[in-house]
Amino acid sequence: MRRPVARRLQVALAAAATAVGTTVGVVLAIPDASAATGGVTGYATQNGGTTGGAGGQTVRATTGTAIHAALCNRASSSTPIIIQVEGTINHGNTTKVSGSSCNTAADKIELKEISNVTIIGVGNGAVFDQLGIHIRDSSNIIIQNVTVKNVKKSGSPISNGGDAIGMESTVRNIWVDHVSLEASGGEAEGFDGLFDMKDDVQYVTLSYSTLRNSGRGGLIGSSESDRGNSFITFHHNLYQNIDSRTPLLRGGIAHIYNNYYVQLNESGINSRAGARARIDNNYFKNAKDVIGTFYTSEAGYWQVSGNIFDTVTWSSPGSENNPAGPNPTSNTSVSIPYSFALDSASCVPSVVTATAGANKGLQVSNGSCTPTSPTVGPTTPGPTTPGPTTPGPTTPGPTQGGTNLSIGAGSDGSSKASGTSYGDVRDGDMSTFWSPSGTTGSISIKWGSATAISRINIREASGSTGVIRNWRVLNGDTGAVMASGTGAGVITFSRTSLKKVTFEITSATGTPKVAEFETYA
């Protein structure tokens, strides 16, 4: 395995801030608002969509401890919440907080075994200084308008394995938008990846963000055998002064469009181990080996269209080196299931420089190379309350649309394994569960009168996360299919009034264990 070229990266650090124009470093205050959820794009729109904490209470946090406390003070680990962050979050103000709705740690911002959360920087901005954000066994999370910098895996202090933002172990539907991810060197200086995904991460979008001054931009899959990570979108991001991994993709599918790559020192988009990348209308400048399969003999594939290569050099092919250039052509075809508007590659440098990163006013592109203000999604936050600086026995504030309607309802199903019960999916207890008599089956929630719902959360029992694969959500009154997809977690659909909703498991890797079948209006 190659290592980042630390010397080359360090030489470039001093010049990096000026390579993409004079807007770098400008800080604009943004209003105290909820996330622009209407702007979710890419693969994060699939698998039921990504809404984060929409409809939940809004809490202000100025410390890492307050962020953890806000998570822990929710009624449940899936109660929606919007956490507005302002100021510097670091090791000195971040501690572990305990509670039934969280699983936190002292040396990172821990988003573990939770769902339906938005973290957004407000006011003069939010900076996570040497403190990484870790997402594990979680779903439906939005991170927006924050800076994460200088997270280390060696030296002092260490956090999150050296990743600015890291995701692992059955993670679904994550939208990371308008963030600034930065390091100050490569592995030799103690840093690792800026944006890493491994061990079953799917339906993720990284948009309008900057990744700078690092040996490694980010990976999708931790090894050649870790190929279950897929459906990742990268668009309108700036990669500047990065040695490699922009990204490294092992297995799975990625859509990479309208990104601006400046000074990739050793390699860029590294599609390998059977991965397939669709690469549309990007701009590569002053870079080397920007597309191909590198440092392995296990080939990956790419579909290329509309890209501009400005002063790009290419190495010669070898047994573990297969650059796509100097005249890149497609060797696969990737179908994209969502709509997207492509900016011309020629304007990507200007539009990305104007919009990407934290504290840029959350501006986006309208598809015609013109930055515009975002469309705020249908989020109606509850009353804003200050986040506590230390954990305490507080009563969660009211939420809007955050009541689990399964509590007190009825339930039935197609079959049940010995020792399990239909009622265990609506008792609010993660230690009890229903299992079908085989690997497939259905479980239903039902009410005595018509009840309007638009979202469900299927929570697998401990030790069984990831077992459920393909599923359908059915209107139990009519039999109509309301949604379908892969992997348990939060599922959204058009608001429907019904007396019965059914979750049908059509394939699984073993015997499923559904601990909770939560329903929300």
VOLO-717628 format. One record per residue (C-alpha): z negated, x, y negated. Coordinates in steps of 0.02 Angstrom, whole numbers, plus 50000, padded with zeros to 5 digits. Each point is the difference from the previous one (the first is absolute). Layout:
BEGIN
ZXY/...
***
This chain:
BEGIN
500005000050000/500495006849831/498725001849861/500264996349814/500645014349896/498465001449889/500665014249893/501584990749953/499034984249964/498715008749892/501335008849897/500764983149962/498404991349946/500055006149821/501754993449970/499824983750095/499374989449855/501575002649897/501334998150133/500214981249982/499854997149815/498724997949863/499214983950064/498955009350130/498174999249956/500134985349879/498554987850027/500204981849953/498554987850010/500404984850105/499214982949982/498574994250111/501124990550119/500194996650183/501355008850099/501804995149973/500104992650173/501634991349959/500795017249999/499695004250182/501605007450071/500695008050157/499264999050173/498324994649928/500814983049972/500274997850187/498784995550141/499274986049894/500025009549836/498725009949900/498894990949875/498475011349994/498504991549921/500994985949919/498914984749971/498385009650020/498605005049883/500375013849874/498715014149991/499955015149883/499535017150071/499745016749913/499335009750150/500485002350182/498344992350050/500434984449900/501684998650091/499115000950168/498674987749942/501324987549946/500755000650175/498314998650084/499394985449894/501424988550055/499644985150112/501065008050136/501125015150027/501514988949962/499374990949845/501315003849864/499435011249857/500805008949852/499105016049949/500445006149826/499625018649983/499795010149841/499415017949976/499825014950116/499514996950181/499345015850086/498785006650130/498574999149876/500114981249979/500584994850174/498764995850138/500044990350163/499564981649983/499574989250150/500354981750033/500774988050125/501644999249903/500325018749983/499965016850089/499915013449865/499705018849987/499305011949871/501435012449985/501494988449972/500464982649942/499924991450169/501074984550030/499584997850184/500064984450108/500344988849850/501394989549923/500544990949842/499535013149870/500805005749837/499445016049912/500785001849828/499715012149858/499694991749831/499555004549821/500195018649970/500415003050183/499185004550166/499955017650070/499425004050176/499555018349977/499955010150163/499624983650090/501294992450116/500334981850045/499924996550187/500724984250079/499594997050184/500124984650112/500384989549847/501344988549929/500634991649841/499455013049873/500725004149828/499635016249907/500725000649826/499945010349839/498825013850056/500075019150006/499405009550154/499945018849980/499485016250085/499344992850164/499565014250119/499835002050188/499255017449985/498975008749869/498854989449894/499834985749981/500994992650145/500574982050014/501124989150108/500735014550101/500855006349844/501084984449974/500084991649830/500354983450087/499924999550189/500294985650121/499664999850186/499634989050151/500764982649994/500354998249815/501134985949939/500724994149834/499545012849869/500775000949826/499675015949900/500774998649828/500005009849836/498825013450062/499965018649961/499645011350149/499735018449961/499435016250080/499905017849937/500785009450144/500314999450186/499035001950162/499445017749955/499124992949847/499154986450103/501164985249972/500954989250125/501114984749973/500114988749850/500504984250095/499745000350189/500204986650135/499595001850184/499444990950158/500834982949978/500324997049815/501324987149955/500684989949854/499605011649855/500835002149830/499755014849882/500804996049833/500075006949822/498845014550040/499965018849970/499645013150132/499815017549927/499555018150032/499614999450185/500535009050157/500224983350087/500594983649928/499534989250148/500304996550183/500344984650106/499335004450173/498795014150038/500995007450146/501654998050091/499164987350116/499264989549858/501534988949977/499214982949973/499985001249811/501434990749920/500714988549866/499595010749848/500864998649830/500045013749867/500824995449836/500005005749819/498825014450035/500015017649926/499765014650120/499795015849898/499625017750057/499694995950183/500305012150142/500444987150134/499684982750075/500764988249873/499684992150125/499945006950177/500444985450112/499645000150188/500714984650084/500114983349912/501054994049854/499885004449816/500974993849850/500115013049862/500884995049839/500075004249815/498795014750012/500115015549891/499755016550091/499755015449892/499665017350073/499784997450186/499655017950048/500335000150188/500584982950061/499984981749951/500274984350103/499665006150177/500564986750125/499555005550176/499404994250172/501174985050003/499614993949825/501304990749898/500045001049811/501104990249882/500225010649843/500824991049853/500365005349819/498745014149984/500175014849882/499635017650069/499875014449875/499645018650020/499514997850182/500335006650175/500434991150164/499624982949927/500534989850153/500025004550184/498985004150154/498925015549975/498775010550100/500344990950164/501354997650130/499614981350013/501334992049892/499814986249873/501344989849914/500544994149827/501134988049910/500495006849829/500854991549853/500175002749813/498885015449986/500265013949871/499725018250048/499755010449843/499815018750036/499484997650181/500115014250127/500164998050188/499495011650141/501055003450155/499754989250155/498935007050141/499064994850156/498604992549895/500944997349837/501314986649971/500324997549814/501054984849955/500955009749865/500945007149914/500984983750019/498764987350070/500724986150107/499164985950094/499605001650185/499124983150021/499954982649924/498414991849936/499934981549957/498774995449860/499184982750017/499484997749818/500964998749836/500005014749879/500915004849840/500715017649994/500075009949839/501475011849986/499505017450059/500615007249835/498624991449902/498615003150127/499315015249906/499774990149839/499364983850075/498795008450120/499345011649864/499674984949890/499174989050131/499215010350141/498165004450006/498354993249937/499734994749820/501834995749970/499654981749963/500564994950177/501815000049942/501344997550132/501905000750008/501044984249993/501425007450103/501035004449848/499115016149953/498904991649869/498095000950010/499194982949982/498254992950001/499434993850171/499934982150056/498194995750033/499784991150164/499074983750032/498295007949994/498624989849920/498495011550000/498244993249998/498725005049871/499955018549962/498315007850036/499435018149984/499965009350165/498285007050045/499775018849989/498824999750148/500024988450150/498794985749998/499674983050080/501154989549892/500774983150035/501905000350001/500784991249853/501134985050020/501775002450061/501534989349975/500924996650161/498805011550093/499124987450114/500335002050185/500494982150047/499825003650187/498114999749986/499484982550053/501744995450064/500514997150181/501035010950115/500964999950163/501285010750089/501235002050142/498835009650113/498425010449995/499375014650101/498364998650093/498505002049886/500954996449839/500044984549891/501194991649878/498544997449882/499685018749988/501485002049881/499184989049866/498165004950008/500055014249873/499375012150134/501085015350036/499045003550161/500674984450087/501814996550040/501324989850090/501235007750122/501454991550090/500025000850190/501425012649988/500855010249865/500764985049911/499344983249945/499554989649848/498434995649902/499874985949872/498894994549856/499954981349968/499234988049876/499654981250000/501084997449848/501495008949922/499485016849924/501085011049888/500125018450048/501125014449947/499225015050085/499165004750164/499155015850057/500015004550185/498595012550032/499995008950167/498355004550083/499335017749989/500895011550121/501524988650012/500865002749833/501875002150019/500104991050168/500874984849926/501835003649968/501214985549971/499414982949943/500474983549920/499014988349889/500384981750038/499674983849910/498994991450136/500494982849935/501885002750006/500285015750105/500945008349856/499925019149989/499135004649836/500035019050022/500355013450129/499715018650010/499165014850084/498175005250000/498424990349957/499304998849823/500344989649845/501484988050012/500604989849852/501224985549993/500474985249891/498514988949964/500014986550134/498914984750028/499644997350185/498664995350125/500315014450121/500655017849985/500415010550154/500105018950020/501135003650148/499995017550077/501695003450080/499725018250048/498555012350009/499605017250068/498514993250099/498844985149999/499794994349820/498264996749930/500004988949845/498295001249918/500404989249849/501424988249953/499674997849814/500944987249895/500114999249810/500704988049871/
***
